[in-house]
Amino acid sequence: MIDFLLGATTTANMVLALIFLRFYRRVRDRFFLYFTAAFALESVSQLCIWAFGPYIEHGVTVFVIRLVAYSLILLAILDKNLPKGSGRRE
């Protein structure tokens, strides 16, 4: 049952990565590229759990992969919402 759920979440993350990649190719916005990378990394972390067993989930490898993935999501949100340029408009 665990293998089935890991496969389902891995597949869902890869599908989401491909959807965001399609959006990126259409509009060329970095926001979608960051999300593509984040969901691809999340699927890699699920594959690591499947390949090496559930005990690795509490290890450093999966933690670092997930930290990078969630940091990319945060970076995408900040990049989209923070003002561009540091100069004043006159």
URKA-V373124 format. One record per residue. N is the residue number from 1. RES is the residue in one letter. PSI is psi in whole degrees, 0 to 359 (* if undefined). NEAR is the number of other ideal C-beta (glycine too) atoms within 12 Angstrom. Layout:
# URKA-V373124
n:N res:RES psi:PSI near:NEAR
n:N res:RES psi:PSI near:NEAR
This chain:
# URKA-V373124
n:1 res:M psi:319 near:7
n:2 res:I psi:318 near:14
n:3 res:D psi:321 near:16
n:4 res:F psi:315 near:11
n:5 res:L psi:322 near:15
n:6 res:L psi:319 near:27
n:7 res:G psi:321 near:19
n:8 res:A psi:317 near:17
n:9 res:T psi:325 near:23
n:10 res:T psi:315 near:27
n:11 res:T psi:317 near:20
n:12 res:A psi:318 near:18
n:13 res:N psi:321 near:30
n:14 res:M psi:322 near:23
n:15 res:V psi:316 near:19
n:16 res:L psi:321 near:26
n:17 res:A psi:318 near:30
n:18 res:L psi:324 near:20
n:19 res:I psi:314 near:19
n:20 res:F psi:327 near:30
n:21 res:L psi:320 near:24
n:22 res:R psi:318 near:16
n:23 res:F psi:320 near:21
n:24 res:Y psi:317 near:22
n:25 res:R psi:332 near:14
n:26 res:R psi:315 near:12
n:27 res:V psi:350 near:13
n:28 res:R psi:44 near:11
n:29 res:D psi:130 near:18
n:30 res:R psi:333 near:21
n:31 res:F psi:314 near:24
n:32 res:F psi:329 near:28
n:33 res:L psi:320 near:27
n:34 res:Y psi:316 near:30
n:35 res:F psi:324 near:33
n:36 res:T psi:312 near:31
n:37 res:A psi:321 near:29
n:38 res:A psi:315 near:32
n:39 res:F psi:330 near:36
n:40 res:A psi:319 near:28
n:41 res:L psi:323 near:31
n:42 res:E psi:323 near:34
n:43 res:S psi:327 near:30
n:44 res:V psi:320 near:26
n:45 res:S psi:322 near:32
n:46 res:Q psi:322 near:33
n:47 res:L psi:323 near:24
n:48 res:C psi:319 near:26
n:49 res:I psi:319 near:29
n:50 res:W psi:317 near:24
n:51 res:A psi:321 near:19
n:52 res:F psi:359 near:17
n:53 res:G psi:163 near:15
n:54 res:P psi:341 near:17
n:55 res:Y psi:337 near:12
n:56 res:I psi:345 near:21
n:57 res:E psi:332 near:21
n:58 res:H psi:6 near:13
n:59 res:G psi:178 near:17
n:60 res:V psi:325 near:13
n:61 res:T psi:306 near:21
n:62 res:V psi:323 near:28
n:63 res:F psi:315 near:17
n:64 res:V psi:319 near:17
n:65 res:I psi:315 near:29
n:66 res:R psi:324 near:27
n:67 res:L psi:317 near:18
n:68 res:V psi:318 near:22
n:69 res:A psi:313 near:30
n:70 res:Y psi:329 near:22
n:71 res:S psi:324 near:19
n:72 res:L psi:322 near:29
n:73 res:I psi:315 near:27
n:74 res:L psi:318 near:19
n:75 res:L psi:320 near:21
n:76 res:A psi:317 near:26
n:77 res:I psi:316 near:17
n:78 res:L psi:319 near:16
n:79 res:D psi:325 near:20
n:80 res:K psi:328 near:18
n:81 res:N psi:341 near:11
n:82 res:L psi:147 near:12
n:83 res:P psi:145 near:11
n:84 res:K psi:141 near:11
n:85 res:G psi:150 near:7
n:86 res:S psi:355 near:7
n:87 res:G psi:159 near:7
n:88 res:R psi:148 near:6
n:89 res:R psi:139 near:7
n:90 res:E psi:* near:3
